[in-house]
Amino acid sequence: MRAGSAPDPAPWIALAGLGLAAAVLALIGLGDLPLRDFDEATVAQVALELRHGLGEAPLLLTLWDKPYLNKAPGLHSLIALVISTTTQPDQLPSEWTVRVAPAVLSCLVVPLGGWLQWVLRPGDRSSTLATSVILLTLLPVARHGRLAMLDGTQLTAMAVLWLALLQLTRSRTSALWGAIAGLMASAMLLLKAPLLVPAVVAGGLALAWGREWKRWNNHASALSGMLLGLTPGVGWHLWHAYIRGSQALWLWGGDGAGRVLLDAGEGSDLGWRVPVIEVLEGGWPWLPLLPFALIWAWRWRQSRWGRWSLTCLLTLAGAILPLRTQLPWYSHPLWLPIALLCAPLLVWLVERPFSCKGAPESPNPPWRWLLLQLPMFWCGLGLVLLLLWLSSLSSIGSSLVPYRSMAGALGLGWCVGGWWLRSPTPQRRRLGVICLSCGNLAALALLFQSPLWLWELNETWPVQPVAALARANPGSQIKLKGYDERPSLNWYAEQRIERFKGGPGRRLSDKPQKGCITEGQARRWTLANCR
């Protein structure tokens, strides 16, 4: 931007286009696969009971007619609203109906991430678009957002919260942005409430580091707006405590922050390595940029981008890594600051020599000679994927057949994109980034059209035939023998089927049930009455 000229306009149309692409990707094959354990089926059942008004008071959740104390009703209420407008009261909602609200809300992080980068780096249109492209093409962001879970919607709320805090330096709209910040804090209180703490701490530390609060021209308006916006979230938690008393503390202590901080749950044997592995597995092809980006941001720590991107990533990592309970989706909040960090470095690879508009100075990236080898690395990975694609066409690679189309799309995109990024001309390098991104986008679209995107379903037995067996034989309560209770089985059977712990009664089993009266059979499963 030249001195004295008007500021460059933000690329709103391009951001809207990327957001639309994210929405289309989110809806591909959304209802093709069953709900998974544990979260999706539990969220669906809680939302269905909320739609039928089964709680002891409005907006208080239940699960199988008992108080549900694990989460607040933010997302469950929206899913219940979709169910009420699309499904008859006596029908079981479809998978598409259950997933569509979180899918649409989650994909908003794509344009919002770009907007956030625009505020951090005013005038830097390329980094703005690169941030949205990275978020659009990351497998964990796209996949977790499609699921009937809270993580994708929470990431969107966190992006708006940070965006509102950054905009508080605008004196004319400080009250509005303060109210938006408060509303997003309320949204997080109504989703995964404990995550609000590190999200606010991250934003607060970034504000304090740059002393940005001193540039708020109207502190009273900003704070008043925040308090007004916080009213819905705080109000629900007070209402919850008023109706359920000390049980309400379970959401924060016993089944909230207290559980994940102190209790190493199932699947947490690797501890802090779980989120690290998730980042290493899910960050491709952009992951190699991250080490360079961290050092570069530290060199630019006096810029707003350096302060905010570093503070947000390190604060969230410091909150997530020490958790005793570690599940793969706990790393989901890290993707937004990772995209903010990596986008300018991706732009540098295309537009070098490069200077950060609005930054006090523009240090060169670290290890430039190594950074310039990344396009060749991407090209090499693409060649490997193309070789796997070729091997899947022969009997040698028959096990790769389900992944053939995705390997071909990724291989072609990465190979050609990496090769073009080596070009001496910026125009060809821009085509390289587009090709690299389109390879990822095409592979994601192919993945979501296949039964492979919900790979957790392949880790255990399918519940729908067993649920149909239970529905076809109504009567007294049924127990499940030999397995722990599965929320997805309960959902499709439209009844709670608890684990069998002994005694007479009706039970489902995939083993022979001698001495029992068989009431029905589905494949190797039998429903028997054992008296």
N, C-alpha and C positions, 0 to 999 in steps of 0.2 A: 504494500500500500504506500503510495507516494505521499510525502508531506503536503498537507493542505488539501488533499483529495478526500472525497466522501468515503466513509468506511465501506469495505466490501460487504455486500449483502450475504446473509447466511444462506446456505444451499437448501432452503426449505423444501423445494419441489423434489430434489434428489433424496432427501431424508424421508419424505413421504413415500416416494417410490420404493425405497429399501424397506420401509415399514410394511408396505403392501405386499412386497415379496415375502417378508417374514410371515405375514398372515396367511398367504397362500400355502407356504411351506407347512405352517402349523396345522392346516386343515386337511392336508393330503393323508388319506388312509386313517383319519383320526378315530373312526368308530369301527375299524376292521378287526381289532383284537380285543379279547376279554380284559376286564379290569384285573389288575395284579394285586397280590398281597404285598405289604399289609395296607399301605397308605391309601391306594386308590379305592379299594373296596370299602375301607372304613370311612373315608370321606364321603363316598356315595351313600352309604347307609345312614350316616349322620345327617346329610343333606335331605334325604328322603323323609326321615322322621321329622325334621324341621319343617319340611313342606306340609306334612300332615298335622303339624301342631301338637306333637306328642310330649313336649317338654312341660315341666311344672309351671313355667312362666314364659312369656314371649322372649325370643332371642336367647334362650338357654338350651344348650344342646343335650341330646340324649343319644345313647347307643344301646339298642335293644331294650328300650324303655328304662334304662338306668342312666343317671347323670354322666355325661361325657365331659371329663375334666382335663382332657389333653390339650385342646385348642379352643380359641375364641371363634365366634361364628362369622368372621369376615368373608371368607371364600365359600363356606358352606351355605351362607344365605344367598349368595349369587347363584350357586348351582341349584339351590332349592327354587329360586325364581325361574330359572330356565326350565326346570322340571315341571313346574306348575303351569307354564305357558305352552309346553310342547307335548305333555304326556297325560293321558287320562289317569284319574286317581287310582284305578284298579290295575294299572299296567306297570310293569317294571321298566324304568327308564333305560334307554339305549346307552351304549358306551359313548356315542357321539354327544348325546345330551349331557352326560356327566362331565365330559372333558372340554366342551367348547368354551365355557367361560374362562377357565384358567389358561387355555391355549391362546385365546385372543388377548387377554390381559398380559400374558407373558411376552408376546411378541412385540409389545410396545417398547420394550427395553432397547430394541434396535435403533429406532429414531431418537429415543431419549438419550441413549449413550452418545450419539453424535452431537446432539444439542449440548450435552454436558461438556464435551470436548470443545465445542465452539465457545462456550463461556470461559473455559480455562485458557484457550488459545484464540483470542479474538482475531478474526481475519484469516485464520488458517483453514481454508475450505477443504484442502486435501486431507488433513488429519481428521477433520470432522467426519468426512465420508469414510475414511479408512476405519475409524472406530466402529461405525455402524456396519461396515462390511465384515469386520472381524466378528462382531457379535452375531451377525446373520449366519455366518458359516461355521461357527463352533458347534460341534456335535452335542456337548452337554447342555448348552443354552437352548438349542432347538429341541432336544429330546425331553429334557425335564420339564420344559414349558408345556409340552403336549399332554403331560400326565395330570390326572386329577389330584394334584399335590399343591402345596402352598408355596414351594420354593421359587417358581418362576414369577408368580404374582408378587412375592415379597421382593424380588430383585427389581422389578419395575417400580414398586413403591419406594425402595431405597434410592433409585436413580432420581426420582422426582424430589425426594427429601433433600438430597445433596444439591440438586439444581436450584431449589428454592433458597437454600442457605447461601449459595453463591450469588443469588440475585438480590440479596438484602442491601447491597450497596446502592441500589437504585432508590433514591429518596421519594420519587413520586408514587412508586408502587410497593414500598416497603411493607405496608400493612397487608396488601394482597399476597405478596410472597411469604410473609410471616404466617398468614392463614393457611397457605398451601403447605408450608413446612409442618404446621401443626396437624393438618389433615392427613398428611402422609405418615406422621408419627402415630396418629390414630389408626390409620390403615395397618401399620405394622403391629400395633397393639392388638388389632383384631385378626391378625394372621399368626405369625410366630412371635409372640410378645417379647420373649427374652432377647431376640436378635436386635430389637430397637436399641438396646444399650450399646453394643459395639458400633452400630451404625451412627448413632448420635455422637459417641466419643470420637469416632474417626472424623466426622465433620467439625466437631468442636476443636479438636487438636489442630486441624488444618487452618481453621479460622484464627486460633490463637497464635500459631506459628507465624502467620503473615500479618497478625494484628489487624485483621480485616474488620473486626467489630468496631474499630475506631472510625472507620469510614461509613458506618451506618449513620445517615443524617437524621433519622428519626427512630431512636431506640424504642420509645414508648409505643409507637404504632406497630413496629415489628414484633415486640413482645406481646402486645395485646392481640395481634393476629394469631401468633403461635398459641396463646392460651385458648382463644376461641376455637382454633382448629383442633386442639387436643380434647375438646369437650366430648365428642362421640366416643373416642377410645377409652378415656378415663371413666366416662359415665357408664359404659358397659361393664367395666371391671368392678365399679362400685355397686352396680345393680346385681352382678354375679355374686359378690360378697354378701350383699343384703339378703338374697334369697337362699344361698347355699352355705353361708357362714364360713367356717374354717375350711370347708371342702374347696373353696375357691383358691386357697393357697396352693393346692396341689398342682394347678396350672403353672405356677412359678417355681415351686420347690420340688415336690415329689415327682411330678411328671414333666417338669420343664427344665429350667436351668440346673436344679439340684440333681436330677437324674443324669443328665449328660455330663455334668462336671465331676460327679462322684462315683457313678456306677458304670463299670465297663460292660455294656450290654452285648448281646449276641452279635457276632460279626465284627467286634472291635478289637480282636487280638493284635492287630498290627498297630493300634494306637495312632499316633500322629502321622504314620506312614500312609494311612488310608486317604486323607485329602491330598497328600503329595502325589500318590499314585494316580488319583483321579485327574489331577492337573497334568501329569506327565502323559496320561493316556488320551485325554480329551482335548488338548490344546493345539492339535495339528491343523494346518501346517505352520501356524504362527508361533508355536512354542519356542523355537530356536531364537526368536527375537527377544524373549523375556530377559535373559541375563544381561544382554547389551543394554536393554531399555532401563533396567534398574540402575545400572551405573550412570547412564546418561541422565536419568531423572535426578540422581544425586548431584551431578555436576550442575544441573539447572535448578537446584533446590531453592534458589532465590526467586524463581518464577512461580506463578500461581499453579501452573501445570505440574511442575516438579513437586511442590509442597503437597498438593491435594492427591496426586496419584500415588506418591510414596506413602503418605499418611494413611490413606484409605486401605491400600493393600496390606501394609504392615499391621495396622490395627485389627483388621478382620482376620488376618492370618494368626495374629497373637491371641485372638479370641477363639479361633476354631481348632488350631493344632493341639492345645493342651486338653481338649475334651476327652473324658474317659470313654464315653459312648461315641463311636465314630461310624457314621453311615455314609455311603458314597455321595449323597446329595448335600451333605453338610458343607462341602466345598463350593457349592453353587454361588454364594455371594462374592467369591474371589474373581469371577470372570469379568465383572464390570471394571474394576480397577486394572486388571490385566489388559483388557482392551484399550483403556485409556493410556496405559504405558506403552504398548507395542505399536499403536497406530502411527505416531510421529516417526518412529524408526522405519516402519514400512514405507512411509512417504519419502524418507531420506534415500532409501534404496532406489526410488524412482526418480526423484527430482534433484539429486545431488548435483552441485553444491547446494546446501539447504540452510536457511536461517529461520529461526522461530520468530514470527511476528509477535510483537508485544513482550518478548523476553528481553531482560537487560543485556544479555550477551548470548552468543551462540557457540558454545564449545562443540568441538567435533565429537562424533560418537566414539566410544571406546573401541579399541582393536579393529580399526577400520579395515585393515587387510583381511581379517578373519570374517568380518561382517560381509564383505564383498564376495565371499565364497558361498554365502547362503543360497543364492540362485542356483549355483551348480549342485549344491546339496539337494535342493528341492527337485531339480531335474533328475538327479540320480535316484531319488526315492520314486519319482514317477516312472522311471525305467524299470525299477524293481516291480512296481505294481503292474506295469504292462506285461512283464514276463510272467507274473502270476496269472494274469488274464489269459495269456497265450497257453500256459500250462493247463488251465481249466478246460480248454477246448479238447484236450486229449485225455486218455484214460489215466494218465499219471496223476493228473490234478483233478480227479473226479470229486474229491471232497471239497474243492473250491467252487463248484458249480453255483451254489446259492449266492456266492459273493462276486460272481463273474462281472455282472454289469457295473456294480459299484467300483470294483477294482479297475475296470476299463475307464470309467469316468474320472476317477481320481488320478489314475496313471497318466491319461492324456492331458488333463488340466495341469497337473504338477510338472510334467515333463516339458510341455510346450511353454507353460508360464515361466518356469525356471530358466529355460533357454532364452526366452525373450527378455527376461530381466537382466541378462548378461549383455544386452545390446548397448552400444555407446550412445544411442539416441533416446531421449526421454519418451518420445511417442511410442516407440517399440516397448520400452519398459512399462509404460502404462498398460499397454495391451497384455504384457506378461502378468501384471497383478490381476487384471480382469479375467484372464484365462485361469489363473490359479484359483481365484474365488469361484468362478463358474464351475470348475471341476468339483470343488467341495459342495457347491449348491446342488449340482446335478446328482452327486452321490447321495446327498441327504434326501433328495426327492425320491430316488430309487429305493433307498433304505426304508422310507416311510410308506412306500407302496407295497413293501414286502412284509412277511410275518417276522422279520428278524429284528425290527427296531425295539420290540419289547422282549428282550432276550431273557428276562427273569422268568417268563412263562415256560421256558424250556428247562428250567432248573428243577422242576418237580412235576407231579402228575396234573393233567388238565381237570378242572373241576366241573365243567359244564355237563358232561354225561352223568356224573355222580349227583349233581344238583337236580338234573331232570329225573333221576331215579327217586330222589327224596320227594320231589313235588308230585310225582305220579302215585305215590303211596302215602296219602295223608293219614294222620292218626296221632298217637302219643309221641312224645319227644324222641328225637333220634340222636344218637351219639356217634362219634367218629373214632374207630378203633385203630390204633397203631400210628396215629399222626397227631400233631398239635392242631388246635383249632385254626381254620383258615377263613379269614373274613370274606374272601372271594367266593368260597363255597356257600357261606351263609347268604351272601348277596343273591347269587343265582338260584339258590334253593328257597329264597324268601322266608327263611326261618333260621334261628340260631342252632347250629350243630356243634356242641361242645365236645371236647376230648373225652373218650370213654375211660373211666377210671375204675371199672369193676361193677359187679352186680348185674341183675337181670334188666331186660329192656330191649328196645330196638336199636340196632347199631349197623353202621356202614363199615365194610371192611373189604380189602382187596386180597384177603387170605381166606381159606376155607373156614366156615363157621359150623363146626360139627355140633350136633345135638340141638340145633336151632331150626325154627320154621322160616324158610326162605320166602320173603314177600315180593321180591323183585330182583332183577339182575341186569347189569349194564357192563358188557365186556367182562373184565375180571372182577368187577365189584359186585357185591351182593348186599341187599338190605334184608336183615334177618331179625326175627323176634326170638330172643334167647331168654327163656324163663327159668 
